[in-house]
Amino acid sequence: MSISSDKSSPLRIAILGGGRIGSAFAFHLARNARHEVTIIARPNSARLAQLQRDEGIVTTTHEHASATICDTLDENIPYDLVVVTVKDYQVRVLLPVLTRCAARKIHFMFMTFEPDRLRQAVSPERAVLGMPFLQSDFDANGHLKMSVGKRETLTDDPEWAQLFKAAGLPARHEPQMALWLRCHVPLGVAFESVAVAAVQRGWGASWSRARTLALGVRTCFALIRSQGYEIYPKDKARLEKLPVFIVAGMLWGLARISAFRSLLATGKTECCAFVDDMLASTPTAAPSIDLHAIRAMKPE
């Protein structure tokens, strides 16, 4: 089935991950676009219990989107789309289930340094890559607070860009999504690591820490180039050419913004996993790559 062939027919969509991003996707796809949405949340988690009590997503403005709630993905249901919103390091144990499942398409919606691994796991014909750009959080009652701005969620399949836009989520087709994701990881690691350092200090990261991370970003970009890739898109290629002190200043300043810290300081485990992924890829890198500079990006 193609969404362009029968726009009036609801699709059967599973959202793997009931957190901030998964809940936002579920709400828009179920309430705004009237698709049949199933949310799969972590077994025995407080979030699963919340979703079951609410029978879907409830927002802080008391809007409700109905959804089926499960703690496992039913491999036998031929979903039109499974949107995977858990972290890259969390999805690894789920790949066998995703490989076996009957879904037509599996949309990985998170940052990753190894997009080809995901594609090969579920087959390139079924895999879709993307990156969400949504601002969402939960209040003390577990209700979803969302802010949909102008920044667009990215996907390498124009069919699903159309689906997300129809549901009220700004989105666009990014044909070089795999390269976009690979090149975004160094910056994502720097953001998460500087946020963690800022929280640990209580008010902001030190200049020394910001400079270490800026050096790490430059080294990671050199690693990517040595593996035969370009730096993409142009804004990251421009960032690569900036003096280290300017990138350090950017990170130092961001760490002093409370909203930045609260959003990214929870990513310590993810940050360490990405550094390990980059280090594991070094056999295909040039011998001149300074592995210590990459290793030093791990939160202290």
Disulfide bonds with the S-S distance in Angstrom:
none
